[in-house]
Amino acid sequence: MVPLGMVETDNRNLRGETLGACPSCDVMIPTANLLIRYDSEGSWPKLFAECPNCGDPVHPE
């Protein structure tokens, strides 16, 4: 797990201005809404971010 203040913006998942879309409401989530990034095995999501529309912590798609 990487603390929020130590997330590297050079990471290929975080270079853009968005992390992806909220799976609940389909609103694009900006990188500033990143809550946590973690390493995992398999196909589990590696990011949690707060949706600016519904306010829920989600795995951006």
N, C-alpha and C positions, 0 to 999 in steps of 0.2 A: 504494500500500500504506500502511496506517495502523498504526503501532506499537501493540501491545496496550495500553499504558498510556494511549494517546490515543484509544481508541474512544469515541465519543460515545454515551451511553445513550439520547439522544433519537432516534437513528436508528430508523426504523420497524421495521427487522428485528431490533432488539435490545431493544425496550421490554418484552417479556414476560419471564417467568422462565425460559423455555426458548428454545433456538435452533431446535428441531425434533427430529425423531427420527433415530436412527442407522440408516442404510440396511442395516446388517449384522444388528443384533439388535433393532431397533425400540424401544430405550430412549430416553426423552426426555433431551436434553442441556441442562443448565443453562447460562445465559449465562456463568457463572464458568469454564466449560471452553473458552471461545473461545480459539483459538490465533492465528488471523490472519483479517483481513478485507481484501478487495482489490476493486478495480474491474475489471470485465471487460466484454467485448462479447458479445452474443448470449446464449445460454442457459446459459453456464458458471456453476457455483456461485460464490458470492462469499464463502463462509465455510469455514474449516477449524476443527473443534473436536475435542477429545478425548472420546471416548465414555467415560462413567463405568463402563460395564459391561464392554466388551471392551478398552478402553484404546487403541483405534486412532484415528488422526487421520482424520476423515471429513467429508464435506459433508453437514450436517444437511438432512433433507428436511421 
